[in-house]
Amino acid sequence: MANRYELLRRLRDRVGLEMKCSADFDVLAQAISDSTHERLGVNTLKRLFGFNAPMSDPRSSTMDVLARYLGFSSYEALCKTMGEDADISEFAPIDCINVRSLKRSTVVRICYEPNRTFALLYMGDCVFTVLEAEGSRNIQVGDVLTITQLAVGHRLVVEQVLRFGENLGAYEAAKFQGLTSVEVIE
């Protein structure tokens, strides 16, 4: 995360608290909600500050909410104001499946909120057939999807959706929180 300590300083300055007791995080969460009309959990904020737990790196959607609370359009825009040392790039382990390494006939289950679950049969060449589709109005059983990456915490990007031979175009889902699970089941 780009210049964590500068971000935490700006949050403390904006809310006017030192973030030294549990009640401070309740106040910050409410202030963020009042200002942005978006909610961040108290425990998420505590992890960000390392309060009674090791510091953790929040999701990019959380960082965008914090940036909006600080008066910026996005986390990237905030980082630009923190100078050259505020590069938002970082190395991080990603729980993902290398699609090209899958064997044909492998079944992959993916999930994302709100309550979306798909079972996908790998056909080779980054092409999957949808075996199960729970909670989705857009992707249906039998659709043929071209997907090059499946990673927890990242958006689902389908380069092409074919339905009964008709190309419906590209499809994007799980835009805010990303995939919640990616699992090879067969």
URMO-V814234 format. One record per residue. N is the residue number from 0. OMEGA is omega in whole degrees, -180 to 180 (NA if undefined). Layout:
BEGIN
n;omega
N;OMEGA
N;OMEGA
END
This chain:
BEGIN
n;omega
0;-178
1;173
2;-177
3;-174
4;175
5;177
6;-179
7;177
8;-179
9;178
10;178
11;180
12;-176
13;-178
14;178
15;180
16;180
17;-179
18;-178
19;177
20;-174
21;-178
22;178
23;-178
24;173
25;179
26;180
27;179
28;179
29;179
30;178
31;179
32;180
33;-175
34;-172
35;-173
36;176
37;-176
38;169
39;-179
40;178
41;-179
42;175
43;180
44;179
45;178
46;179
47;-178
48;-177
49;-178
50;-179
51;178
52;177
53;176
54;175
55;179
56;-179
57;177
58;180
59;178
60;176
61;-180
62;178
63;177
64;179
65;179
66;178
67;176
68;180
69;174
70;-180
71;-178
72;-178
73;177
74;178
75;179
76;177
77;-178
78;-180
79;180
80;-178
81;174
82;-175
83;-179
84;-176
85;177
86;-177
87;177
88;178
89;172
90;-180
91;177
92;180
93;176
94;-176
95;177
96;173
97;-174
98;-177
99;180
100;179
101;175
102;176
103;180
104;174
105;177
106;179
107;176
108;177
109;180
110;171
111;-178
112;0
113;173
114;176
115;179
116;179
117;168
118;-174
119;177
120;-178
121;-177
122;-176
123;178
124;178
125;-179
126;179
127;170
128;-179
129;177
130;179
131;177
132;-179
133;174
134;-177
135;174
136;-171
137;180
138;-174
139;174
140;-180
141;177
142;177
143;-173
144;172
145;-176
146;-180
147;-179
148;173
149;-175
150;176
151;179
152;-180
153;-179
154;170
155;179
156;178
157;-177
158;-179
159;174
160;175
161;177
162;-177
163;178
164;180
165;179
166;179
167;179
168;180
169;-179
170;179
171;-180
172;180
173;-173
174;-172
175;-178
176;-178
177;178
178;179
179;173
180;176
181;-172
182;171
183;-176
184;176
185;NA
END
